[in-house]
Amino acid sequence: MVARIIERVERAAMAPSQGHSVHEYPEAPLKEVHESPYRIIYRFSAAEFWVVTIVHFKAPLERKRLTSR
């Protein structure tokens, strides 16, 4: 499972704009892709790509998981 998630993150980093907006927080500058049963939430700029969190589909996506630590 870990290898599949890493591969999905690498693919998302190659084309980050192809992910879709996070429906719970459409105002946030975030995108997500799926690697069932997980959601990979990320943000990106022209120079960088950050994985913000990885959460199971059944878990609620709380705003505190989306803030910098």
N, CA and C of each residue as an Amber inpcrd file, in Angstrom:
protein
   207
   0.8260000  -1.1930000   0.0000000   0.0000000   0.0000000   0.0000000
   0.8710000   1.2570000   0.0000000   1.9230000   1.2810000   0.8000000
   2.7870000   2.4580000   0.8670000   3.3970000   2.7480000  -0.5070000
   3.8390000   1.7050000  -1.2000000   4.4300000   1.8920000  -2.5300000
   3.4080000   2.4840000  -3.4980000   2.1560000   2.0660000  -3.4140000
   1.1050000   2.6110000  -4.2850000   0.8570000   4.0870000  -3.9920000
   0.8630000   4.4470000  -2.7200000   0.6590000   5.8500000  -2.3480000
   1.8270000   6.6990000  -2.8480000   3.0340000   6.2190000  -2.6680000
   4.2090000   6.9580000  -3.1370000   4.1400000   7.1400000  -4.6510000
   3.7830000   6.0980000  -5.3690000   3.6610000   6.1930000  -6.8230000
   2.5920000   7.2070000  -7.2260000   1.4790000   7.2160000  -6.5090000
   0.3950000   8.1610000  -6.8250000   0.8270000   9.5930000  -6.5490000
   1.5700000   9.8100000  -5.4660000   2.0950000  11.1400000  -5.1510000
   3.0600000  11.5830000  -6.2520000   3.9210000  10.7020000  -6.7000000
   4.8690000  11.0440000  -7.7610000   4.1400000  11.4100000  -9.0520000
   3.0830000  10.6910000  -9.3830000   2.2980000  11.0190000 -10.5820000
   1.6080000  12.3660000 -10.4250000   1.0620000  12.6290000  -9.2430000
   0.4010000  13.9140000  -8.9960000   1.4030000  15.0610000  -9.0960000
   2.6140000  14.8510000  -8.6240000   3.6330000  15.8970000  -8.6770000
   4.0270000  16.2310000 -10.1120000   3.9010000  15.2740000 -11.0070000
   4.2310000  15.5040000 -12.4140000   3.1830000  16.3820000 -13.1060000
   1.9280000  16.3050000 -12.6580000   0.8340000  17.0890000 -13.2510000
  -0.1260000  17.5260000 -12.1420000   0.3110000  18.4040000 -11.2590000
  -0.4720000  18.7300000 -10.0620000  -1.8240000  19.3850000 -10.3390000
  -1.9600000  20.0920000 -11.4220000  -3.2360000  20.7570000 -11.6940000
  -4.3300000  19.7760000 -12.0950000  -3.9810000  18.5290000 -12.3380000
  -4.9570000  17.5270000 -12.7400000  -5.7680000  16.9750000 -11.5790000
  -5.3260000  17.2050000 -10.3550000  -6.1200000  16.7870000  -9.1960000
  -7.3810000  17.6270000  -9.1170000  -8.2840000  17.2530000  -8.2450000
  -9.5050000  18.0540000  -8.1090000  -9.5480000  18.7510000  -6.7640000
 -10.3670000  19.7920000  -6.6920000 -10.4850000  20.5660000  -5.4630000
 -11.0190000  19.7100000  -4.3280000 -10.6490000  20.0750000  -3.1200000
 -11.1190000  19.3850000  -1.9220000 -12.5280000  19.9080000  -1.6220000
 -13.5420000  19.0490000  -1.7620000 -14.9250000  19.5310000  -1.6970000
 -15.3210000  20.1040000  -0.3400000 -14.7050000  19.6740000   0.7590000
 -15.0380000  20.2330000   2.0710000 -14.5470000  21.6750000   2.2190000
 -13.4840000  22.0100000   1.5130000 -12.8540000  23.3250000   1.6380000
 -12.5410000  23.8930000   0.2520000 -13.5620000  24.2230000  -0.5190000
 -13.3150000  24.6880000  -1.8940000 -12.5500000  26.0080000  -1.9730000
 -12.5660000  26.7840000  -0.8810000 -11.8440000  28.0580000  -0.8740000
 -10.3440000  27.8750000  -0.6540000  -9.9460000  26.7150000  -0.1730000
  -8.5270000  26.4560000   0.1280000  -7.7610000  26.1590000  -1.1660000
  -6.4970000  26.5570000  -1.2120000  -5.6830000  26.3010000  -2.4130000
  -5.1420000  24.8740000  -2.4200000  -6.0420000  23.9160000  -2.3430000
  -5.6690000  22.5090000  -2.2350000  -6.2550000  21.7180000  -3.3920000
  -5.6020000  20.6080000  -3.6780000  -6.1050000  19.6300000  -4.6470000
  -6.0180000  18.2660000  -3.9860000  -6.6990000  17.2990000  -4.5930000
  -6.5910000  15.9400000  -4.0830000  -6.6260000  14.9360000  -5.2160000
  -5.9990000  13.7950000  -4.9560000  -6.0630000  12.6180000  -5.8100000
  -6.3570000  11.4400000  -4.8970000  -6.7690000  10.3530000  -5.4730000
  -7.1430000   9.1830000  -4.6770000  -6.2450000   7.9930000  -4.9820000
  -5.9630000   7.2770000  -3.9530000  -5.3660000   5.9370000  -4.0520000
  -6.1400000   5.1300000  -3.0380000  -7.1970000   4.5180000  -3.5090000
  -8.1780000   3.8590000  -2.6540000  -7.5100000   2.9340000  -1.6380000
  -7.8940000   3.0590000  -0.3960000  -8.9790000   3.8180000   0.2010000
  -8.5550000   5.1710000   0.7850000  -7.5400000   5.8090000   0.2050000
  -7.0180000   7.0520000   0.7640000  -7.2000000   8.2460000  -0.1760000
  -7.2790000   9.4220000   0.4310000  -7.2790000  10.6990000  -0.2730000
  -5.9350000  11.3510000   0.0100000  -5.2610000  11.7860000  -1.0130000
  -3.9770000  12.4680000  -0.8660000  -4.2420000  13.9450000  -1.1520000
  -4.1260000  14.7610000  -0.1240000  -4.4070000  16.1870000  -0.2190000
  -3.0730000  16.9190000  -0.3690000  -2.9900000  17.8110000  -1.3540000
  -1.7250000  18.5000000  -1.5940000  -1.9620000  19.9290000  -2.0460000
  -0.8760000  20.6860000  -2.0550000  -0.8580000  22.0260000  -2.6270000
   0.4190000  22.1460000  -3.4300000   0.4530000  23.1060000  -4.3200000
   1.6240000  23.2340000  -5.1700000   1.7920000  24.6670000  -5.6540000
   2.9920000  24.9520000  -6.0830000   3.3110000  26.2190000  -6.7350000
   4.1040000  25.8500000  -7.9860000   4.5760000  26.8540000  -8.6880000
   5.3570000  26.5830000  -9.9000000   6.6550000  25.8280000  -9.5770000
   7.1670000  26.0260000  -8.3750000   8.4580000  25.4400000  -8.0190000
   8.3790000  24.2850000  -7.0200000   7.2500000  24.1480000  -6.3020000
   7.1940000  23.1510000  -5.2280000   5.8690000  22.3970000  -5.2070000
   5.9220000  21.2220000  -4.5830000   4.7590000  20.3430000  -4.4090000
   4.7970000  19.8320000  -2.9790000   3.7010000  20.0230000  -2.2280000
   3.6570000  19.5870000  -0.8340000   2.4740000  18.6590000  -0.6180000
   2.7130000  17.5130000  -0.0040000   1.6130000  16.6660000   0.4610000
   1.2150000  17.2390000   1.8150000  -0.0420000  17.6370000   1.9380000
  -0.5420000  18.2480000   3.1640000  -0.9790000  17.1760000   4.1440000
  -1.7370000  16.2020000   3.6520000  -2.1780000  15.1030000   4.4950000
  -2.6480000  13.9440000   3.6300000  -2.6920000  12.7870000   4.2200000
  -3.2780000  11.6020000   3.5970000  -4.3100000  11.0930000   4.5860000
  -5.5340000  10.9360000   4.1150000  -6.6220000  10.5700000   5.0110000
  -7.4660000   9.4620000   4.3780000  -7.9370000   8.5560000   5.2020000
  -8.8200000   7.4870000   4.7390000 -10.1420000   8.0990000   4.2880000
 -10.7430000   7.5380000   3.2420000 -12.0150000   8.0540000   2.7250000
 -13.0900000   8.1750000   3.8030000 -13.1190000   7.2690000   4.7470000
 -14.1680000   7.2720000   5.7730000 -13.9100000   8.2580000   6.9050000
 -12.6880000   8.7600000   7.0030000 -12.3540000   9.6880000   8.0870000
 -12.7860000  11.1020000   7.7100000 -13.2700000  11.8640000   8.6740000
 -13.6000000  13.2630000   8.3750000 -12.3170000  14.0500000   8.1210000
 -12.3960000  14.9840000   7.2100000 -11.2400000  15.8270000   6.9160000
 -11.3740000  17.1060000   7.7210000 -10.6910000  17.1470000   8.8470000
 -10.7660000  18.2970000   9.7500000  -9.7790000  19.3630000   9.3190000
 -10.1800000  20.6060000   9.4500000  -9.3410000  21.7360000   9.0340000
  -7.9670000  21.7010000   9.7040000  -7.8890000  21.2420000  10.9550000
  -6.5880000  21.2260000  11.6450000  -5.5680000  20.3370000  10.9400000
  -6.0340000  19.3750000  10.1390000  -5.1050000  18.5260000   9.3710000
  -4.5250000  19.2590000   8.1790000  -5.0960000  20.4090000   7.8460000
  -4.6890000  21.1380000   6.6590000  -3.7790000  22.3150000   6.9490000
  -3.4800000  22.5640000   8.2140000  -2.6380000  23.6980000   8.5690000
  -1.2040000  23.2740000   8.7660000  -0.3090000  24.2220000   8.5990000
   1.1210000  23.9520000   8.8040000   1.3870000  23.6700000  10.2670000
   2.3450000  22.8510000  10.5190000   2.7050000  22.5110000  11.8940000
   3.9310000  23.2630000  12.3100000
